[in-house]
Amino acid sequence: GDTSSYGNPIVTVGERGLAHFEIRRAKEGDEAGAAAGDDGANSDAVLMDDDDYIPPDEDEEDGEEENKAAEEPDDKHGGKEIVGYWEDGLAIYADGTREERPIEDEAEVEHRKLLEEQSSDLDREGLWEESFGGHTDSKPYGPMSVGMDIKFPGSSHLFGLPEHASSTVLQTTHGTDSKYHDPYRLYNLDVFEYELDETMALYGEIPVIISQSLSGGTAGIFWFNPTETFVDVYGPNDDGGIGDTAGHGTTTHFMSESGVMDLFLLPGPDPHSLYEQYGRLTGRVSLPPMFSLGYHQCRWNYRDEPDVYAVHEKFEELDYPYDVLWLDIEHTDGKRYFTWDHNTFPNPVDMQKKLDSQGRRMVTIIDPHIKRDNNYYIHKEATAKGLYIKDKSGTKDFDGWCWPGSSSYLDFTADKVRSWWADQFAYDCYKGSTPALFTWNDMNEPSVFNGPEVSMQKDLRNLAGVEHREWHNLYGLLFQRATASGLIRRNPDKNTRPFVLSRSFFAGSQRYGAIWTGDNAAEWSHLEAAAPMLLSLNVGALSFVGADVGGFFGDPDAELMTRWMQAGAYTPFFRGHAHHDSKRREPWMFGDETMIRLRKAAMARYALLPFWYTIFREASV
């Protein structure tokens, strides 16, 4: 029939015939693989609880050597004893040296590419398992993927696909004149010293694209898939024939490793209407407590209680406004979360009460990896209740490496795990906590120092038997959700709002707290990159966002620190943070003249707090 009366299309799907769906399979002649194909095959079971889970035998757990490193081939490390791993995934040896990052020479790269091009056998190596960087990813169901081409007619300006250290406007990734030569990758990773102006994956991801054009107004799509995803953006003159050769419109191609086609169209036609539609799908931003909109002072790490008091008192002396003082991982007893190092923080309740009496709050870090120590109550209870992610067999608790050493990881896809985790924030469980203490969730991509790409193997299983590859990008959101629930539950008789900062995220994270852009550097280029990164997060409906003021790595000079503080004062989440190898950079460390400029910037922020609070209120309802 005649459709001209409906106007021009704003989004078209499958116009180029690129929609595809590769189902899981069993390797021919592999009875074990065929049997495995029936285990956890339903991706809808990802968030199901498994009340019938039987925990591993405690004697087996007790017999494991505490803090053991994962086995590595001797030839890779020259026979050196591995005692741990650093955040970049490289080994730490018993002699105090560290593994050097391997460099693949050009001949090796060309040889690998040649083998890939010449191999046409469908059962070739790589379909059922892949080896890279010293790790092997088994694929018991064979190769899978789901994809679709999505076109935005009449639009040459697309936004979204956070998180990438690149421009807010999406750039072309395909064609002779493309800006980038690799697709945008969406896969939550702990990226050590990330590169700028790249399509590489970072800490979080939201598979949403918003189009803006004069003819079609505002429209968008939400590709609801939490597996590893690649998105190509085709230019109007793409020689591959997929772009709009007439120069009107932009085509994208989504391809996810697994999952289902779950595509939501957001017709707009204006930004306000579109985000009303998106909010009905994923939720609205939560109204943050007023104190969290002020300035946050953080460092890895404030050493002890005298250090905390000295920093607080100096802020008071200089009449420099701040609301929150943060403690990183060193405040704990050996990286055991929900504990305190009583040598350095012997009176945490008194410390919090003193700051609270002067209108300040505190934040402590709590990560999802749990130290494998049978004397640690969190690990002991999690093991007994069967709350950990399993290895690829689905029978043993996964053992990876993170800040505490040998660690297991809680399965936040399970209802019972999230509920149990929330209970740990009760004041009688989290000893030394008070109502003035809030939470920072880090390393929740999740980060595994000795895993592929410093993350979790894709063939691990959750409690429902579903492979990690199926729900990887949900992990950070579900962890933050459980933490926010805990901060609400601990005050059952009061209507108190939580504050939780998370590094990893997915669509819907706006409901649970703040997000920051991770481990940036004290460089002008990273200050320049902060604004487009934060705007891209905003496109994904993450409103409460910020970047570490001054840069996490390195040492900013007075001018860079001043400009960053001035810019940070106008970002929703406003926090200064620094690596432990960086010089102390509290405002007064730069001299009186610079301190006055920094204080003026902070004062400008506080003058606008009523405005900030009002617009957050409007966004939350």
C-alpha positions as CSV (number, residue, x, y, z in Angstrom):
1,G,0.0,0.0,0.0
2,D,0.9,3.7,-0.2
3,T,3.2,4.6,2.8
4,S,4.0,8.1,1.6
5,S,1.6,9.6,4.1
6,Y,3.7,8.3,7.0
7,G,6.7,10.5,6.0
8,N,10.3,9.5,5.6
9,P,11.7,6.6,7.6
10,I,14.0,7.6,10.5
11,V,15.5,4.1,11.2
12,T,15.6,1.1,8.8
13,V,16.6,-2.4,9.9
14,G,18.0,-5.2,7.7
15,E,17.9,-3.1,4.5
16,R,21.3,-4.5,3.4
17,G,20.5,-8.1,4.3
18,L,23.2,-8.4,7.0
19,A,21.0,-9.7,9.7
20,H,22.3,-13.1,10.9
21,F,22.1,-15.5,13.8
22,E,24.5,-18.4,14.2
23,I,23.1,-20.9,16.7
24,R,25.2,-23.0,19.1
25,R,26.3,-26.4,18.0
26,A,28.1,-29.5,19.1
27,K,31.4,-30.6,17.5
28,E,30.9,-33.6,15.3
29,G,31.9,-36.8,17.1
30,D,32.2,-35.0,20.4
31,E,29.7,-36.6,22.8
32,A,30.9,-34.5,25.7
33,G,30.3,-31.3,23.7
34,A,26.9,-32.5,22.7
35,A,26.0,-33.1,26.3
36,A,27.4,-29.8,27.3
37,G,25.1,-28.2,24.6
38,D,22.1,-28.9,26.8
39,D,23.7,-27.3,29.9
40,G,22.9,-23.7,30.4
41,A,21.9,-23.3,26.8
42,N,19.0,-20.9,27.6
43,S,20.4,-17.4,27.9
44,D,17.2,-16.4,29.8
45,A,18.5,-18.4,32.8
46,V,21.4,-15.9,33.3
47,L,19.7,-14.2,36.3
48,M,18.1,-17.4,37.7
49,D,18.9,-18.6,41.2
50,D,20.1,-22.2,41.7
51,D,18.9,-23.4,45.1
52,D,20.1,-26.9,44.4
53,Y,23.7,-26.0,44.1
54,I,26.0,-28.2,46.2
55,P,29.2,-26.4,47.3
56,P,32.6,-28.1,46.8
57,D,33.9,-30.4,49.5
58,E,35.5,-28.2,52.2
59,D,38.4,-30.6,52.6
60,E,39.3,-29.9,49.0
61,E,39.2,-26.2,49.6
62,D,41.3,-26.5,52.7
63,G,43.8,-28.5,50.8
64,E,44.4,-25.8,48.3
65,E,47.5,-23.7,48.7
66,E,46.6,-20.2,49.7
67,N,47.5,-17.4,47.4
68,K,48.8,-19.7,44.7
69,A,49.3,-18.2,41.2
70,A,47.7,-19.8,38.2
71,E,50.0,-22.2,36.4
72,E,51.8,-20.8,33.4
73,P,54.1,-22.5,30.9
74,D,57.7,-22.5,32.2
75,D,59.1,-21.5,28.8
76,K,57.1,-18.3,28.9
77,H,58.7,-17.2,32.2
78,G,62.1,-18.7,31.9
79,G,61.5,-21.0,34.8
80,K,61.0,-18.1,37.2
81,E,58.7,-18.6,40.2
82,I,55.5,-16.5,39.8
83,V,54.3,-14.9,43.1
84,G,51.6,-12.7,41.7
85,Y,50.3,-10.5,38.9
86,W,50.0,-6.8,38.5
87,E,47.0,-4.8,37.2
88,D,48.4,-4.9,33.6
89,G,48.3,-8.7,33.7
90,L,52.0,-9.2,33.7
91,A,53.6,-11.7,36.2
92,I,55.5,-10.7,39.3
93,Y,58.5,-13.0,40.0
94,A,59.9,-14.2,43.3
95,D,63.2,-12.4,42.6
96,G,61.4,-9.1,42.6
97,T,61.4,-8.6,38.8
98,R,58.4,-8.3,36.5
99,E,57.5,-10.0,33.3
100,E,58.2,-7.8,30.2
101,R,55.4,-7.2,27.8
102,P,55.8,-9.4,24.8
103,I,56.3,-7.6,21.4
104,E,55.0,-9.4,18.3
105,D,57.3,-8.6,15.4
106,E,56.0,-7.8,11.9
107,A,56.9,-11.2,10.5
108,E,54.8,-12.9,13.2
109,V,51.9,-10.6,12.5
110,E,52.0,-11.2,8.7
111,H,52.4,-15.0,9.2
112,R,49.4,-15.1,11.4
113,K,47.3,-13.1,9.0
114,L,48.4,-15.3,6.1
115,L,47.3,-18.4,8.0
116,E,43.9,-16.9,8.7
117,E,43.4,-15.9,5.1
118,Q,44.4,-19.3,3.7
119,S,42.4,-21.4,6.2
120,S,38.9,-22.2,4.7
121,D,38.1,-25.4,6.6
122,L,35.0,-24.8,8.7
123,D,36.4,-27.0,11.4
124,R,39.8,-25.3,11.5
125,E,41.5,-24.4,14.7
126,G,39.9,-21.4,16.3
127,L,36.3,-22.5,15.9
128,W,36.2,-24.6,19.1
129,E,39.0,-22.8,21.0
130,E,41.2,-19.8,20.6
131,S,44.6,-19.2,22.0
132,F,46.0,-15.7,22.5
133,G,48.3,-14.0,25.0
134,G,49.1,-17.2,26.7
135,H,45.4,-18.0,27.4
136,T,43.0,-20.4,25.8
137,D,39.3,-19.7,25.4
138,S,37.3,-22.9,24.8
139,K,34.1,-22.6,22.9
140,P,32.1,-25.8,23.7
141,Y,29.2,-24.7,21.5
142,G,31.3,-23.6,18.6
143,P,31.3,-20.2,17.0
144,M,28.2,-18.1,17.5
145,S,27.2,-14.6,16.5
146,V,24.2,-12.4,16.0
147,G,24.1,-9.3,13.9
148,M,22.1,-6.7,12.0
149,D,22.6,-3.6,9.9
150,I,20.8,-0.5,11.0
151,K,20.5,2.6,8.9
152,F,19.6,6.1,9.9
153,P,18.3,7.8,6.7
154,G,19.0,11.5,6.4
155,S,21.4,11.5,9.3
156,S,25.1,12.0,9.2
157,H,25.5,12.6,13.0
158,L,25.3,9.6,15.3
159,F,26.2,9.6,19.0
160,G,26.5,7.0,21.7
161,L,28.3,3.6,22.1
162,P,30.1,4.5,25.3
163,E,32.7,4.0,26.6
164,H,35.5,5.0,24.3
165,A,38.2,7.6,24.5
166,S,37.1,9.3,21.3
167,S,34.9,12.0,20.0
168,T,31.2,12.3,21.0
169,V,30.1,12.1,17.4
170,L,30.6,8.5,16.1
171,Q,33.2,8.3,13.4
172,T,33.3,6.0,10.3
173,T,35.1,2.7,10.8
174,H,34.7,1.3,7.3
175,G,35.6,2.6,3.8
176,T,38.5,4.4,2.1
177,D,37.9,7.7,3.9
178,S,37.1,6.2,7.3
179,K,38.4,7.8,10.5
180,Y,39.1,4.5,12.2
181,H,40.0,1.1,10.8
182,D,38.6,-1.0,13.6
183,P,35.0,-1.2,14.7
184,Y,33.8,0.2,18.0
185,R,34.3,-2.6,20.5
186,L,31.9,-3.0,23.4
187,Y,33.4,-5.3,26.1
188,N,34.0,-4.2,29.7
189,L,37.7,-4.4,30.5
190,D,40.2,-3.1,33.1
191,V,42.4,-1.2,30.7
192,F,45.8,-0.2,32.1
193,E,46.7,3.3,30.8
194,Y,44.2,3.4,28.0
195,E,44.9,5.1,24.7
196,L,43.1,8.1,23.3
197,D,41.3,8.6,20.0
198,E,40.7,4.8,19.7
199,T,37.7,2.4,19.3
200,M,39.2,0.0,21.8
201,A,37.0,-1.3,24.6
202,L,37.1,0.4,28.1
203,Y,35.5,-0.2,31.5
204,G,31.8,-0.1,30.5
205,E,29.4,-0.2,27.6
206,I,26.0,0.8,26.5
207,P,24.9,-0.4,23.0
208,V,22.8,2.6,22.2
209,I,23.0,5.0,19.2
210,I,21.2,8.3,18.9
211,S,20.7,10.0,15.6
212,Q,20.1,13.7,15.0
213,S,19.1,15.2,11.7
214,L,17.1,18.2,10.3
215,S,14.7,15.9,8.4
216,G,14.1,13.2,11.0
217,G,14.7,14.9,14.3
218,T,16.0,12.7,17.1
219,A,15.8,8.9,16.8
220,G,17.7,6.0,18.3
221,I,18.2,2.3,18.8
222,F,19.1,0.2,21.8
223,W,20.7,-3.2,21.0
224,F,20.0,-5.1,24.2
225,N,22.9,-7.6,24.2
226,P,25.4,-8.0,27.0
227,T,28.0,-10.1,25.1
228,E,31.1,-8.8,23.3
229,T,29.9,-6.6,20.5
230,F,31.5,-4.8,17.6
231,V,29.8,-1.9,15.7
232,D,30.9,-0.6,12.3
233,V,29.9,2.8,11.1
234,Y,29.8,3.1,7.3
235,G,30.5,6.3,5.5
236,P,28.3,7.7,2.7
237,N,30.9,6.8,0.0
238,D,31.9,3.4,1.4
239,D,33.4,1.3,-1.4
240,G,32.0,-1.8,0.2
241,G,28.5,-0.8,-1.0
242,I,26.9,-0.8,2.4
243,G,26.8,3.0,2.9
244,D,24.3,5.4,1.5
245,T,26.0,6.2,-1.8
246,A,23.6,9.2,-2.3
247,G,25.2,10.8,0.7
248,H,21.9,10.8,2.8
249,G,22.1,8.8,6.0
250,T,24.5,6.6,7.9
251,T,24.5,2.8,8.2
252,T,25.8,0.8,11.1
253,H,26.4,-2.9,11.6
254,F,26.1,-4.5,15.0
255,M,27.7,-7.9,15.6
256,S,27.6,-9.6,19.0
257,E,29.3,-12.8,20.0
258,S,26.2,-14.5,21.3
259,G,22.7,-13.8,22.7
260,V,19.6,-12.9,20.8
261,M,18.3,-10.1,18.6
262,D,16.7,-7.8,21.0
263,L,16.4,-4.4,19.3
264,F,14.4,-1.5,20.6
265,L,13.6,1.5,18.4
266,L,13.4,4.9,20.0
267,P,11.4,7.1,17.6
268,G,11.8,10.4,19.5
269,P,11.1,12.8,17.6
270,D,13.0,15.1,20.0
271,P,15.6,14.4,22.7
272,H,13.2,14.8,25.6
273,S,10.7,12.3,24.1
274,L,13.5,9.9,23.2
275,Y,14.9,9.8,26.7
276,E,11.4,9.3,28.1
277,Q,11.2,6.2,25.9
278,Y,14.7,5.0,26.9
279,G,13.9,5.7,30.5
280,R,10.9,3.4,30.4
281,L,13.2,0.7,29.1
282,T,16.2,1.0,31.4
283,G,15.1,3.2,34.3
284,R,15.7,6.8,35.2
285,V,18.7,8.3,37.0
286,S,18.4,8.1,40.8
287,L,18.4,11.3,42.8
288,P,21.8,11.5,44.4
289,P,22.2,12.7,48.0
290,M,23.1,16.3,48.2
291,F,26.6,15.7,49.7
292,S,27.6,13.6,46.7
293,L,27.3,16.6,44.4
294,G,30.1,18.4,46.2
295,Y,33.8,18.0,45.9
296,H,35.4,14.6,46.7
297,Q,39.0,14.2,47.8
298,C,40.6,10.8,47.1
299,R,44.0,9.2,46.8
300,W,45.4,5.7,46.6
301,N,45.9,5.8,49.6
302,Y,45.5,8.0,52.7
303,R,47.9,6.2,55.0
304,D,46.2,6.2,58.4
305,E,43.9,8.0,60.7
306,P,46.4,10.8,61.4
307,D,46.7,11.4,57.7
308,V,42.9,11.6,57.3
309,Y,42.6,14.1,60.1
310,A,45.5,16.2,58.8
311,V,43.9,16.4,55.3
312,H,40.5,17.2,56.7
313,E,41.9,19.9,59.1
314,K,43.8,21.5,56.3
315,F,40.7,21.8,54.2
316,E,39.0,23.4,57.2
317,E,41.9,25.8,57.9
318,L,41.9,27.1,54.3
319,D,38.1,27.3,54.1
320,Y,38.3,25.0,51.0
321,P,34.9,23.4,50.4
322,Y,34.8,19.6,50.2
323,D,32.2,17.0,51.2
324,V,33.7,13.5,51.0
325,L,37.1,11.9,51.9
326,W,37.9,8.6,50.3
327,L,39.9,5.5,51.3
328,D,41.4,3.1,48.8
329,I,42.3,-0.6,49.1
330,E,45.1,-0.1,51.7
331,H,42.6,0.7,54.5
332,T,41.6,-3.0,54.6
333,D,43.2,-5.9,56.5
334,G,45.2,-7.5,53.6
335,K,42.7,-6.5,50.9
336,R,39.8,-8.3,52.7
337,Y,36.8,-6.1,52.0
338,F,34.5,-5.1,54.9
339,T,37.5,-5.1,57.2
340,W,39.9,-2.4,58.5
341,D,43.7,-2.5,59.0
342,H,43.6,-1.9,62.8
343,N,47.3,-0.9,62.8
344,T,46.5,2.2,60.6
345,F,42.8,2.6,61.2
346,P,42.2,1.5,64.8
347,N,39.1,3.6,65.4
348,P,37.2,3.8,62.2
349,V,33.9,4.6,63.9
350,D,35.3,7.6,65.8
351,M,37.0,8.8,62.6
352,Q,33.7,8.8,60.7
353,K,31.8,10.4,63.5
354,K,34.3,13.2,63.8
355,L,34.1,14.0,60.1
356,D,30.3,13.6,60.1
357,S,30.0,16.0,63.0
358,Q,31.6,18.6,60.7
359,G,29.4,17.8,57.8
360,R,31.7,15.4,55.9
361,R,31.2,11.8,54.7
362,M,33.6,9.0,54.0
363,V,33.8,6.4,51.2
364,T,35.6,3.1,51.3
365,I,36.4,0.8,48.4
366,I,34.8,-2.6,48.1
367,D,35.6,-4.8,45.1
368,P,34.0,-8.0,43.8
369,H,37.0,-10.3,44.1
370,I,37.2,-12.1,47.5
371,K,40.5,-13.2,49.0
372,R,40.7,-17.0,49.2
373,D,41.5,-17.2,52.9
374,N,39.5,-19.8,55.0
375,N,39.9,-17.5,58.0
376,Y,38.2,-14.6,56.2
377,Y,34.5,-14.7,57.1
378,I,33.3,-13.4,53.7
379,H,35.2,-16.1,51.8
380,K,34.2,-18.8,54.3
381,E,30.5,-18.0,54.1
382,A,30.5,-17.5,50.3
383,T,32.2,-20.9,49.9
384,A,29.8,-22.7,52.2
385,K,26.7,-21.1,50.5
386,G,28.0,-21.7,47.0
387,L,28.0,-18.1,45.8
388,Y,31.1,-18.0,43.6
389,I,31.4,-18.1,39.8
390,K,32.6,-21.6,38.7
391,D,35.3,-22.8,36.4
392,K,34.5,-24.1,32.9
393,S,33.5,-27.5,34.3
394,G,30.8,-25.8,36.4
395,T,31.9,-27.7,39.5
396,K,34.8,-25.8,41.2
397,D,35.0,-22.2,42.3
398,F,37.0,-20.1,39.9
399,D,40.4,-19.1,41.3
400,G,41.8,-15.9,39.7
401,W,44.3,-13.2,40.8
402,C,43.6,-9.7,41.8
403,W,44.7,-7.2,44.6
404,P,44.4,-9.8,47.5
405,G,46.3,-12.5,45.5
406,S,44.4,-15.7,45.0
407,S,40.7,-14.7,44.7
408,S,37.2,-16.0,43.9
409,Y,34.5,-13.9,42.3
410,L,30.9,-13.7,43.5
411,D,28.2,-14.5,41.0
412,F,26.1,-11.3,40.9
413,T,23.8,-12.7,38.2
414,A,22.1,-14.8,40.9
415,D,19.4,-13.3,43.1
416,K,20.6,-15.0,46.2
417,V,24.1,-13.7,45.8
418,R,22.9,-10.1,45.4
419,S,20.7,-10.4,48.4
420,W,23.5,-12.0,50.5
421,W,25.9,-9.2,49.4
422,A,23.4,-6.5,50.4
423,D,23.2,-8.0,53.8
424,Q,26.9,-7.6,54.3
425,F,26.5,-3.8,54.6
426,A,24.5,-4.1,57.8
427,Y,26.3,-2.3,60.6
428,D,26.6,-5.6,62.7
429,C,28.3,-7.3,59.6
430,Y,30.4,-4.5,58.3
431,K,32.2,-3.7,61.6
432,G,33.5,-0.2,61.8
433,S,30.9,1.3,59.4
434,T,28.4,4.0,60.2
435,P,25.6,5.8,58.4
436,A,28.2,8.4,57.2
437,L,30.2,5.7,55.3
438,F,29.4,5.1,51.6
439,T,30.9,2.8,48.9
440,W,33.1,2.7,45.8
441,N,32.9,-0.3,43.5
442,D,36.1,-0.8,41.5
443,M,37.6,-3.6,39.4
444,N,34.1,-4.8,38.5
445,E,34.5,-5.4,34.7
446,P,35.5,-7.9,36.3
447,S,39.3,-7.5,36.5
448,V,41.3,-10.7,36.7
449,F,45.1,-10.0,36.6
450,N,46.0,-13.4,35.2
451,G,43.1,-13.7,32.8
452,P,42.8,-12.9,29.1
453,E,42.9,-9.1,28.6
454,V,43.0,-8.8,32.4
455,S,39.5,-10.2,32.6
456,M,37.6,-13.4,33.2
457,Q,37.7,-16.4,30.8
458,K,34.6,-16.5,28.7
459,D,34.0,-20.2,29.3
460,L,33.5,-19.9,33.1
461,R,30.0,-20.7,34.4
462,N,27.6,-18.8,36.6
463,L,25.4,-20.7,39.1
464,A,22.8,-21.2,36.4
465,G,25.4,-23.0,34.3
466,V,25.5,-20.2,31.7
467,E,28.9,-19.2,30.2
468,H,30.5,-15.9,31.2
469,R,30.6,-14.8,27.6
470,E,26.7,-14.6,27.7
471,W,26.6,-12.0,30.5
472,H,30.0,-10.4,30.8
473,N,28.9,-6.8,30.3
474,L,26.2,-7.1,33.0
475,Y,28.6,-7.9,35.8
476,G,29.5,-4.3,36.8
477,L,25.9,-3.2,36.8
478,L,24.6,-6.1,38.9
479,F,27.5,-5.6,41.4
480,Q,26.6,-1.9,41.8
481,R,23.0,-2.7,42.1
482,A,23.6,-5.2,44.9
483,T,25.8,-2.6,46.7
484,A,23.2,0.1,46.4
485,S,20.6,-2.3,47.8
486,G,22.9,-2.9,50.8
487,L,23.3,0.8,51.6
488,I,19.5,1.1,51.6
489,R,18.8,-2.0,53.6
490,R,21.2,-1.0,56.4
491,N,18.8,1.8,57.4
492,P,15.4,0.0,57.4
493,D,13.7,2.7,59.5
494,K,15.0,5.6,57.4
495,N,14.5,6.8,53.8
496,T,18.1,7.3,53.1
497,R,19.6,7.4,49.6
498,P,22.7,5.5,48.8
499,F,25.9,6.7,47.1
500,V,27.8,4.1,45.1
501,L,30.5,4.9,42.6
502,S,31.2,2.2,39.9
503,R,33.8,2.0,37.2
504,S,32.0,-0.6,35.1
505,F,28.5,-0.1,33.7
506,F,25.8,-1.2,31.3
507,A,22.4,0.2,30.2
508,G,20.5,0.9,33.4
509,S,23.5,1.7,35.6
510,Q,22.0,5.2,36.0
511,R,19.6,3.8,38.6
512,Y,22.3,2.9,41.1
513,G,24.8,5.7,41.4
514,A,27.8,7.5,39.8
515,I,30.3,6.4,37.1
516,W,33.7,7.7,36.4
517,T,36.0,7.3,33.4
518,G,38.6,5.2,35.0
519,D,42.4,5.5,35.1
520,N,43.2,8.6,33.1
521,A,46.6,10.4,33.1
522,A,47.8,13.8,34.2
523,E,48.2,15.0,30.7
524,W,46.6,17.8,28.7
525,S,45.3,15.3,26.1
526,H,43.4,13.5,28.8
527,L,41.8,16.7,30.1
528,E,40.8,17.4,26.5
529,A,39.4,13.8,26.1
530,A,37.3,14.1,29.4
531,A,34.5,16.2,27.9
532,P,33.6,14.1,24.9
533,M,33.9,10.9,27.0
534,L,31.5,12.3,29.6
535,L,29.1,13.6,26.9
536,S,29.0,10.1,25.4
537,L,28.1,8.7,28.8
538,N,25.3,11.2,28.9
539,V,24.1,10.0,25.5
540,G,23.8,6.6,27.2
541,A,21.6,8.2,29.9
542,L,24.4,8.1,32.5
543,S,24.0,11.6,34.1
544,F,26.1,11.3,37.3
545,V,29.5,11.0,35.7
546,G,33.0,12.5,36.0
547,A,36.7,12.1,35.3
548,D,39.5,12.0,37.9
549,V,40.5,15.7,38.4
550,G,44.2,16.1,37.8
551,G,44.5,12.6,36.1
552,F,45.1,9.3,38.0
553,F,48.5,8.5,36.6
554,G,51.4,11.0,36.8
555,D,51.9,14.4,38.3
556,P,50.1,17.5,37.0
557,D,51.8,20.8,37.2
558,A,50.0,23.8,38.7
559,E,48.6,25.0,35.4
560,L,47.1,21.6,34.4
561,M,45.7,21.1,37.9
562,T,44.1,24.5,37.8
563,R,42.5,24.0,34.4
564,W,41.3,20.6,35.4
565,M,39.8,21.8,38.6
566,Q,38.0,24.6,36.7
567,A,36.6,22.1,34.2
568,G,35.8,19.5,36.8
569,A,33.7,21.9,38.8
570,Y,31.2,21.8,36.0
571,T,30.9,18.0,35.7
572,P,28.3,16.1,37.6
573,F,30.7,14.0,39.6
574,F,33.5,16.1,40.9
575,R,36.5,14.1,42.4
576,G,40.2,14.5,42.6
577,H,42.1,11.2,42.6
578,A,45.7,10.0,42.2
579,H,47.8,6.8,41.9
580,H,50.0,5.9,44.9
581,D,53.1,6.6,42.9
582,S,52.0,10.2,42.2
583,K,53.1,13.1,44.3
584,R,50.6,14.4,46.9
585,R,48.3,16.8,45.2
586,E,45.9,18.2,47.7
587,P,45.1,21.8,46.7
588,W,47.7,23.4,49.1
589,M,50.5,21.3,47.6
590,F,50.8,23.6,44.6
591,G,51.5,26.8,46.6
592,D,49.3,29.6,47.8
593,E,48.7,31.3,44.5
594,T,47.5,28.1,42.8
595,M,45.6,27.0,45.9
596,I,43.5,30.3,45.7
597,R,42.7,29.5,42.1
598,L,41.7,26.0,42.9
599,R,39.5,27.1,45.8
600,K,37.8,29.7,43.6
601,A,36.9,26.9,41.1
602,A,35.5,24.7,43.9
603,M,33.6,27.7,45.3
604,A,31.9,28.2,41.9
605,R,30.8,24.6,42.1
606,Y,29.2,25.0,45.5
607,A,27.4,28.2,44.4
608,L,25.7,26.1,41.8
609,L,24.7,23.2,44.0
610,P,21.0,24.2,44.1
611,F,21.0,24.1,40.3
612,W,22.7,20.7,40.2
613,Y,20.3,19.2,42.7
614,T,17.3,20.6,40.9
615,I,18.2,19.2,37.5
616,F,19.0,15.8,39.0
617,R,15.6,15.9,40.6
618,E,14.0,16.7,37.3
619,A,15.9,13.9,35.6
620,S,14.9,11.4,38.2
621,V,11.1,11.7,37.9
